[in-house]
Amino acid sequence: MPFANFKVPAGTLDEKQKEEIVTRTTELYVEIYGERARANTMVLVEEVTDGGWGIGGDVLTLAMLEQSPEA
């Protein structure tokens, strides 16, 4: 069974965007494995609470991500 797990910051996607992730991911698996994959493809869009994730050993928050990079 094809499976994809997307972890995103909580509150950053609306329902339509989540639906698009599910639909497009499913279509990608169908493109790769053929139509037989459609009925068995599982896509999970998981919202992570703010501050509940990090990169490179640093905890990140949504506020930090929204800051524009310094030039």
N, C-alpha and C positions, 0 to 999 in steps of 0.2 A: 504494500500500500504506500503510495507516495505521500510524504508528510512534510509540511513546512511550518515552522514556528517563528513568527515575527514578534519581537518584543519591542514595544514602543513606549515612550513616556506617556503616562496617563493624561488624558484630556487633550492630546495633540491631534487626534483624528476624529472626524465625525463618522456617523454610521455609513454614509455613502462612501467615504474613503476606505473604511474597513471592508465594505462589500467589494470595492474595486480591487483591493489586495487579494481577497479570496478568489474573485473571478479571474483575474489576470494570472495568478499563480496556478490555478487549476488549468487554465488554457495553456500555460507553459508546459506543464506536465503532460497534457494531452498531445501537444506538439512533439514532445520528446518520445513518449511511450505509446502514443496512439490512443484512439477513442476509448479503448478498454480501461484506461486509467481514470477516466472522468468519475465514475461512480465510486471509486475507492480512494480518491484524493482527499486528504484531510489537511485543512489549513487553519492554523490557530493564530489569531491576533491577540496577543496578550499585553495588557497595559500594566506597566511597572510604575509604582508610586514614585513621586518626586523624591529624588535623593536616594532611591533604591538601586542605583546602578552606577557604574563608573568605568573609566578607561585609564589604563596606565597607572593603576593604583590610586587614582583620584576620584572621589565621589563627585558626580555631576548632578546639577539641578537644571530644571527647565530655564530658570532665570540666567544661569551661566551660558546655556546654549543660545539664548536669544540675544546675547551681547554680540555686537559686531566685532570681528577681529580687528586688532590694531594694525594700522598701515605702517 
